[in-house]
Amino acid sequence: TAEYAIRNFDSARLTVSSLELIEPLLTQVLGYELVEHKENLYLFAVPDMTRAAYLEVEVAAGPLGATGAGTVHHIAFTATTEDHQLQLRDTVMSLGLHPTTVIDRYYFKSVYFRTPAGILFELATEGPGFTADEKEAVLGQKLALPPFLEDQREDIEATLPPINLHG
């Protein structure tokens, strides 16, 4: 119900071995500004943003994380339009990184790149959104798949645990 819906994320925390490995991407590409620093924790924010405005960066020694159960695969950032996404991609390339081409995910378009800190970033468009193939009133009542996955529906549904929508 709306009472329990997730409406917003306040922040995410990235752990890196050196601030220099991530700060240029945050400030030069994504528009973050450093707003607070205490010991090994840095708080960045995008001015005038209300949703997911903050990003915490923790500088800590240790090995890079490994992909597996219980880990986060990547962190996504919004590109407001397809043109904006291409501009961000160009800026990423100007920093010597190697972003993917634009990948059409049907509900949005994505560009991925690995940061010098080893973290996978995604630049995703806002649209067309999940109402591309369903009316808003029925969103979440059945498994919607993009057309390129429809031929795998049976296998995908077989691996999903049942969901009780009525509590």
Salt bridges, closest charged atoms under 4 A:
GLU36 OE2 - LYS38 NZ 3.31
GLU56 OE1 - ARG13 NE 2.81
GLU82 OE1 - LYS109 NZ 3.33
GLU122 OE1 - HIS74 NE2 2.77
GLU134 OE2 - LYS142 NZ 3.97
GLU150 OE2 - ARG153 NH2 2.83
GLU157 OE2 - ARG153 NH1 2.85
